[in-house]
Amino acid sequence: MKKFAIGMFMTMAVVFSTLSVATAAVEVEGDVYVGVADKYLWRGWNLSGSKAVLQGGVDVSVKGFTFSYWSNIQLNSDADWRSGEATETDTIIDYSFDVNELLSMSVGHIFYALDNINDTSEFYVGAGLNTMLAPALTIYWDYDEADDNGLFFAASIGHDFALTDELGLSLGALVSYNDGSDYSTGDYSDWHNYELSAGLSYALSEQISLDASTLFSEGISDEAKANLDSEMVSSLSVTFAF
């Protein structure tokens, strides 16, 4: 596990060094981050057996395109996951743009590399309003492993508050609807879950921030509640922006 963690940090350092050189030639921005969470929640599913996980990734943005790499590593063994195991690695390509001053759009693709089960992929399209609470709707389509429609809808709101020059607070809420995304979310079409989140971000410097967050998730429909427990997850991470 120690070798794996050291290897991941060294890889991130190499990526950052390479990107720092690239920014001198073209306008590139992004971040490198790593953190620890007390469990891994995805769409309300507890995917780490309530055991702690290490999560880290890289985002690189160029002219509206963002390329992201993210991985979840199990820190403590469970009945289904071994300590030090990378249980999921996501590769994302996103293109975001402003339609006008009010409306923003994003389209993209997510490839999920999963441990012990088949990998899968989703296309998504999202729309958001550049107003207070930033309401947004995102539609995901699992065209790969889902046998049914493979559609999943998520609507969210959120707002950021500047508490001091260095400290910021973010609050958010999300509600989701599952429409036959049977491989990854559930074999039903009904309301799935809601999430309430809060986060604090403290700027250690112009480029480095320390972030703490907590999220509560609960199923909505009877079918969702039959499969999902009420869950809360907390995390602490450090981010280097470039």
Contacts in CASP RR format, 6 or more apart in sequence:
PFRMAT RR
TARGET T0000
AUTHOR 0000-0000-0000
METHOD contacts of the structure
MODEL  1
MKKFAIGMFMTMAVVFSTLSVATAAVEVEGDVYVGVADKYLWRGWNLSGS
KAVLQGGVDVSVKGFTFSYWSNIQLNSDADWRSGEATETDTIIDYSFDVN
ELLSMSVGHIFYALDNINDTSEFYVGAGLNTMLAPALTIYWDYDEADDNG
LFFAASIGHDFALTDELGLSLGALVSYNDGSDYSTGDYSDWHNYELSAGL
SYALSEQISLDASTLFSEGISDEAKANLDSEMVSSLSVTFAF
1 75 0 8 1.000
1 83 0 8 1.000
1 84 0 8 1.000
4 73 0 8 1.000
4 84 0 8 1.000
4 86 0 8 1.000
5 54 0 8 1.000
5 73 0 8 1.000
8 34 0 8 1.000
8 54 0 8 1.000
8 56 0 8 1.000
8 71 0 8 1.000
8 73 0 8 1.000
9 34 0 8 1.000
12 32 0 8 1.000
12 34 0 8 1.000
12 56 0 8 1.000
12 57 0 8 1.000
12 58 0 8 1.000
15 32 0 8 1.000
15 58 0 8 1.000
16 32 0 8 1.000
16 240 0 8 1.000
16 242 0 8 1.000
19 28 0 8 1.000
19 30 0 8 1.000
19 60 0 8 1.000
19 242 0 8 1.000
20 242 0 8 1.000
22 28 0 8 1.000
23 29 0 8 1.000
23 242 0 8 1.000
26 62 0 8 1.000
27 62 0 8 1.000
27 63 0 8 1.000
28 60 0 8 1.000
28 61 0 8 1.000
28 62 0 8 1.000
28 242 0 8 1.000
29 60 0 8 1.000
29 61 0 8 1.000
29 241 0 8 1.000
29 242 0 8 1.000
30 58 0 8 1.000
30 59 0 8 1.000
30 60 0 8 1.000
30 61 0 8 1.000
30 241 0 8 1.000
30 242 0 8 1.000
31 58 0 8 1.000
31 59 0 8 1.000
31 239 0 8 1.000
31 240 0 8 1.000
31 241 0 8 1.000
31 242 0 8 1.000
32 57 0 8 1.000
32 58 0 8 1.000
32 239 0 8 1.000
32 240 0 8 1.000
32 242 0 8 1.000
33 56 0 8 1.000
33 57 0 8 1.000
33 58 0 8 1.000
33 237 0 8 1.000
33 238 0 8 1.000
33 239 0 8 1.000
33 240 0 8 1.000
34 54 0 8 1.000
34 55 0 8 1.000
34 56 0 8 1.000
34 57 0 8 1.000
34 237 0 8 1.000
34 238 0 8 1.000
35 54 0 8 1.000
35 55 0 8 1.000
35 56 0 8 1.000
35 235 0 8 1.000
35 236 0 8 1.000
35 237 0 8 1.000
35 238 0 8 1.000
36 52 0 8 1.000
36 53 0 8 1.000
36 54 0 8 1.000
36 55 0 8 1.000
36 75 0 8 1.000
36 235 0 8 1.000
36 236 0 8 1.000
36 237 0 8 1.000
37 52 0 8 1.000
37 53 0 8 1.000
37 55 0 8 1.000
37 233 0 8 1.000
37 234 0 8 1.000
37 235 0 8 1.000
37 236 0 8 1.000
38 50 0 8 1.000
38 52 0 8 1.000
38 233 0 8 1.000
38 234 0 8 1.000
38 235 0 8 1.000
39 46 0 8 1.000
39 48 0 8 1.000
39 49 0 8 1.000
39 50 0 8 1.000
39 51 0 8 1.000
39 52 0 8 1.000
39 53 0 8 1.000
39 231 0 8 1.000
39 233 0 8 1.000
40 46 0 8 1.000
40 47 0 8 1.000
40 48 0 8 1.000
40 53 0 8 1.000
40 55 0 8 1.000
40 72 0 8 1.000
40 87 0 8 1.000
40 88 0 8 1.000
40 233 0 8 1.000
41 47 0 8 1.000
41 215 0 8 1.000
41 217 0 8 1.000
41 231 0 8 1.000
41 233 0 8 1.000
43 152 0 8 1.000
43 176 0 8 1.000
43 184 0 8 1.000
43 185 0 8 1.000
43 192 0 8 1.000
43 193 0 8 1.000
44 192 0 8 1.000
44 193 0 8 1.000
44 195 0 8 1.000
44 217 0 8 1.000
44 219 0 8 1.000
44 228 0 8 1.000
44 231 0 8 1.000
45 185 0 8 1.000
45 228 0 8 1.000
46 229 0 8 1.000
46 231 0 8 1.000
47 72 0 8 1.000
47 87 0 8 1.000
47 88 0 8 1.000
48 72 0 8 1.000
48 74 0 8 1.000
48 78 0 8 1.000
48 81 0 8 1.000
48 87 0 8 1.000
49 78 0 8 1.000
49 79 0 8 1.000
49 80 0 8 1.000
49 81 0 8 1.000
50 78 0 8 1.000
51 74 0 8 1.000
51 75 0 8 1.000
51 76 0 8 1.000
51 77 0 8 1.000
51 78 0 8 1.000
51 81 0 8 1.000
52 75 0 8 1.000
52 76 0 8 1.000
53 72 0 8 1.000
53 73 0 8 1.000
53 74 0 8 1.000
53 75 0 8 1.000
53 87 0 8 1.000
54 72 0 8 1.000
54 73 0 8 1.000
54 75 0 8 1.000
55 70 0 8 1.000
55 71 0 8 1.000
55 72 0 8 1.000
55 73 0 8 1.000
55 235 0 8 1.000
55 237 0 8 1.000
56 70 0 8 1.000
56 71 0 8 1.000
56 237 0 8 1.000
57 68 0 8 1.000
57 69 0 8 1.000
57 70 0 8 1.000
57 71 0 8 1.000
58 68 0 8 1.000
58 69 0 8 1.000
59 66 0 8 1.000
59 67 0 8 1.000
59 68 0 8 1.000
60 66 0 8 1.000
60 67 0 8 1.000
60 68 0 8 1.000
61 67 0 8 1.000
64 95 0 8 1.000
64 96 0 8 1.000
64 97 0 8 1.000
65 93 0 8 1.000
65 94 0 8 1.000
65 95 0 8 1.000
66 92 0 8 1.000
66 93 0 8 1.000
66 94 0 8 1.000
66 95 0 8 1.000
66 96 0 8 1.000
67 92 0 8 1.000
67 93 0 8 1.000
67 94 0 8 1.000
68 90 0 8 1.000
68 91 0 8 1.000
68 92 0 8 1.000
68 93 0 8 1.000
68 94 0 8 1.000
69 89 0 8 1.000
69 90 0 8 1.000
69 91 0 8 1.000
69 92 0 8 1.000
70 89 0 8 1.000
70 90 0 8 1.000
70 92 0 8 1.000
71 86 0 8 1.000
71 88 0 8 1.000
71 89 0 8 1.000
71 90 0 8 1.000
72 86 0 8 1.000
72 87 0 8 1.000
72 88 0 8 1.000
72 89 0 8 1.000
73 84 0 8 1.000
73 85 0 8 1.000
73 86 0 8 1.000
73 87 0 8 1.000
74 81 0 8 1.000
74 82 0 8 1.000
74 83 0 8 1.000
74 84 0 8 1.000
74 85 0 8 1.000
74 86 0 8 1.000
74 87 0 8 1.000
75 83 0 8 1.000
75 84 0 8 1.000
76 83 0 8 1.000
77 83 0 8 1.000
80 116 0 8 1.000
81 87 0 8 1.000
81 115 0 8 1.000
85 115 0 8 1.000
86 115 0 8 1.000
87 114 0 8 1.000
87 115 0 8 1.000
88 112 0 8 1.000
88 113 0 8 1.000
88 114 0 8 1.000
88 115 0 8 1.000
89 112 0 8 1.000
89 113 0 8 1.000
90 110 0 8 1.000
90 111 0 8 1.000
90 112 0 8 1.000
90 113 0 8 1.000
91 110 0 8 1.000
91 111 0 8 1.000
91 113 0 8 1.000
92 108 0 8 1.000
92 109 0 8 1.000
92 110 0 8 1.000
92 111 0 8 1.000
93 108 0 8 1.000
93 109 0 8 1.000
94 106 0 8 1.000
94 107 0 8 1.000
94 108 0 8 1.000
95 106 0 8 1.000
95 107 0 8 1.000
95 108 0 8 1.000
96 104 0 8 1.000
96 105 0 8 1.000
96 106 0 8 1.000
97 104 0 8 1.000
97 105 0 8 1.000
97 106 0 8 1.000
98 104 0 8 1.000
98 105 0 8 1.000
98 130 0 8 1.000
99 105 0 8 1.000
101 130 0 8 1.000
102 129 0 8 1.000
102 130 0 8 1.000
102 131 0 8 1.000
103 127 0 8 1.000
103 128 0 8 1.000
103 129 0 8 1.000
103 130 0 8 1.000
104 127 0 8 1.000
104 128 0 8 1.000
104 129 0 8 1.000
104 130 0 8 1.000
105 125 0 8 1.000
105 126 0 8 1.000
105 127 0 8 1.000
105 128 0 8 1.000
106 124 0 8 1.000
106 125 0 8 1.000
106 126 0 8 1.000
106 127 0 8 1.000
106 138 0 8 1.000
107 123 0 8 1.000
107 124 0 8 1.000
107 125 0 8 1.000
107 126 0 8 1.000
108 123 0 8 1.000
108 124 0 8 1.000
108 125 0 8 1.000
109 121 0 8 1.000
109 122 0 8 1.000
109 123 0 8 1.000
109 124 0 8 1.000
110 121 0 8 1.000
110 122 0 8 1.000
110 124 0 8 1.000
110 140 0 8 1.000
111 119 0 8 1.000
111 121 0 8 1.000
112 119 0 8 1.000
112 120 0 8 1.000
112 121 0 8 1.000
112 122 0 8 1.000
112 184 0 8 1.000
113 119 0 8 1.000
114 120 0 8 1.000
118 145 0 8 1.000
118 183 0 8 1.000
119 144 0 8 1.000
119 145 0 8 1.000
120 142 0 8 1.000
120 144 0 8 1.000
120 145 0 8 1.000
120 146 0 8 1.000
120 183 0 8 1.000
120 184 0 8 1.000
121 142 0 8 1.000
121 143 0 8 1.000
121 144 0 8 1.000
122 140 0 8 1.000
122 141 0 8 1.000
122 142 0 8 1.000
122 143 0 8 1.000
122 144 0 8 1.000
122 152 0 8 1.000
123 140 0 8 1.000
123 141 0 8 1.000
123 143 0 8 1.000
124 138 0 8 1.000
124 139 0 8 1.000
124 140 0 8 1.000
124 141 0 8 1.000
125 138 0 8 1.000
125 139 0 8 1.000
126 136 0 8 1.000
126 137 0 8 1.000
126 138 0 8 1.000
126 139 0 8 1.000
127 136 0 8 1.000
127 137 0 8 1.000
127 138 0 8 1.000
128 134 0 8 1.000
128 135 0 8 1.000
128 136 0 8 1.000
128 137 0 8 1.000
129 135 0 8 1.000
129 136 0 8 1.000
132 159 0 8 1.000
133 157 0 8 1.000
133 158 0 8 1.000
133 159 0 8 1.000
134 157 0 8 1.000
134 158 0 8 1.000
134 159 0 8 1.000
135 155 0 8 1.000
135 156 0 8 1.000
135 157 0 8 1.000
136 155 0 8 1.000
136 156 0 8 1.000
136 157 0 8 1.000
137 153 0 8 1.000
137 154 0 8 1.000
137 155 0 8 1.000
138 153 0 8 1.000
138 154 0 8 1.000
138 155 0 8 1.000
138 156 0 8 1.000
139 151 0 8 1.000
139 152 0 8 1.000
139 153 0 8 1.000
140 151 0 8 1.000
140 152 0 8 1.000
140 153 0 8 1.000
140 154 0 8 1.000
140 181 0 8 1.000
141 150 0 8 1.000
141 151 0 8 1.000
141 152 0 8 1.000
142 150 0 8 1.000
142 151 0 8 1.000
142 152 0 8 1.000
142 181 0 8 1.000
142 183 0 8 1.000
142 184 0 8 1.000
143 150 0 8 1.000
144 183 0 8 1.000
145 183 0 8 1.000
145 184 0 8 1.000
146 180 0 8 1.000
146 181 0 8 1.000
146 182 0 8 1.000
146 183 0 8 1.000
146 184 0 8 1.000
147 182 0 8 1.000
147 183 0 8 1.000
148 180 0 8 1.000
148 181 0 8 1.000
148 182 0 8 1.000
148 187 0 8 1.000
148 189 0 8 1.000
149 179 0 8 1.000
149 180 0 8 1.000
149 181 0 8 1.000
149 189 0 8 1.000
150 179 0 8 1.000
150 180 0 8 1.000
150 181 0 8 1.000
150 182 0 8 1.000
150 183 0 8 1.000
151 178 0 8 1.000
151 179 0 8 1.000
151 180 0 8 1.000
151 181 0 8 1.000
152 176 0 8 1.000
152 177 0 8 1.000
152 178 0 8 1.000
152 179 0 8 1.000
152 181 0 8 1.000
152 184 0 8 1.000
152 185 0 8 1.000
152 192 0 8 1.000
153 176 0 8 1.000
153 177 0 8 1.000
153 178 0 8 1.000
153 179 0 8 1.000
154 174 0 8 1.000
154 175 0 8 1.000
154 176 0 8 1.000
155 174 0 8 1.000
155 175 0 8 1.000
155 176 0 8 1.000
156 172 0 8 1.000
156 173 0 8 1.000
156 174 0 8 1.000
156 175 0 8 1.000
157 172 0 8 1.000
157 173 0 8 1.000
158 170 0 8 1.000
158 171 0 8 1.000
158 172 0 8 1.000
158 173 0 8 1.000
159 170 0 8 1.000
159 171 0 8 1.000
159 172 0 8 1.000
160 168 0 8 1.000
160 169 0 8 1.000
160 170 0 8 1.000
161 168 0 8 1.000
161 169 0 8 1.000
161 170 0 8 1.000
161 171 0 8 1.000
162 168 0 8 1.000
163 169 0 8 1.000
165 203 0 8 1.000
166 202 0 8 1.000
166 203 0 8 1.000
167 200 0 8 1.000
167 201 0 8 1.000
167 202 0 8 1.000
167 203 0 8 1.000
168 200 0 8 1.000
168 201 0 8 1.000
168 202 0 8 1.000
169 198 0 8 1.000
169 199 0 8 1.000
169 200 0 8 1.000
170 197 0 8 1.000
170 198 0 8 1.000
170 199 0 8 1.000
170 200 0 8 1.000
170 201 0 8 1.000
171 197 0 8 1.000
171 198 0 8 1.000
171 199 0 8 1.000
172 196 0 8 1.000
172 197 0 8 1.000
172 198 0 8 1.000
173 194 0 8 1.000
173 195 0 8 1.000
173 196 0 8 1.000
173 197 0 8 1.000
174 194 0 8 1.000
174 195 0 8 1.000
174 197 0 8 1.000
175 191 0 8 1.000
175 193 0 8 1.000
175 194 0 8 1.000
175 195 0 8 1.000
175 220 0 8 1.000
176 191 0 8 1.000
176 192 0 8 1.000
176 193 0 8 1.000
176 194 0 8 1.000
176 195 0 8 1.000
177 190 0 8 1.000
177 191 0 8 1.000
177 192 0 8 1.000
178 185 0 8 1.000
178 186 0 8 1.000
178 188 0 8 1.000
178 189 0 8 1.000
178 190 0 8 1.000
178 191 0 8 1.000
178 192 0 8 1.000
178 224 0 8 1.000
179 189 0 8 1.000
180 186 0 8 1.000
180 187 0 8 1.000
180 188 0 8 1.000
180 189 0 8 1.000
182 188 0 8 1.000
185 192 0 8 1.000
186 227 0 8 1.000
188 221 0 8 1.000
188 223 0 8 1.000
188 224 0 8 1.000
190 220 0 8 1.000
190 221 0 8 1.000
190 222 0 8 1.000
190 223 0 8 1.000
190 224 0 8 1.000
191 219 0 8 1.000
191 220 0 8 1.000
191 221 0 8 1.000
191 224 0 8 1.000
192 219 0 8 1.000
192 220 0 8 1.000
192 221 0 8 1.000
192 224 0 8 1.000
192 228 0 8 1.000
193 217 0 8 1.000
193 218 0 8 1.000
193 219 0 8 1.000
193 220 0 8 1.000
193 224 0 8 1.000
193 228 0 8 1.000
194 217 0 8 1.000
194 218 0 8 1.000
194 219 0 8 1.000
194 220 0 8 1.000
195 215 0 8 1.000
195 216 0 8 1.000
195 217 0 8 1.000
196 215 0 8 1.000
196 216 0 8 1.000
197 213 0 8 1.000
197 214 0 8 1.000
197 215 0 8 1.000
197 216 0 8 1.000
198 213 0 8 1.000
198 214 0 8 1.000
198 215 0 8 1.000
199 211 0 8 1.000
199 212 0 8 1.000
199 213 0 8 1.000
199 214 0 8 1.000
200 211 0 8 1.000
200 212 0 8 1.000
200 213 0 8 1.000
201 209 0 8 1.000
201 210 0 8 1.000
201 211 0 8 1.000
202 209 0 8 1.000
202 210 0 8 1.000
202 211 0 8 1.000
203 209 0 8 1.000
204 210 0 8 1.000
207 240 0 8 1.000
207 241 0 8 1.000
207 242 0 8 1.000
208 238 0 8 1.000
208 239 0 8 1.000
208 240 0 8 1.000
208 241 0 8 1.000
209 238 0 8 1.000
209 239 0 8 1.000
209 241 0 8 1.000
210 236 0 8 1.000
210 237 0 8 1.000
210 238 0 8 1.000
211 236 0 8 1.000
211 237 0 8 1.000
211 238 0 8 1.000
211 239 0 8 1.000
212 234 0 8 1.000
212 235 0 8 1.000
212 236 0 8 1.000
213 234 0 8 1.000
213 235 0 8 1.000
214 232 0 8 1.000
214 233 0 8 1.000
214 234 0 8 1.000
214 235 0 8 1.000
215 232 0 8 1.000
215 233 0 8 1.000
215 234 0 8 1.000
216 230 0 8 1.000
216 231 0 8 1.000
216 232 0 8 1.000
217 228 0 8 1.000
217 230 0 8 1.000
217 231 0 8 1.000
217 232 0 8 1.000
217 233 0 8 1.000
218 225 0 8 1.000
218 228 0 8 1.000
218 230 0 8 1.000
218 231 0 8 1.000
219 225 0 8 1.000
219 228 0 8 1.000
219 230 0 8 1.000
END
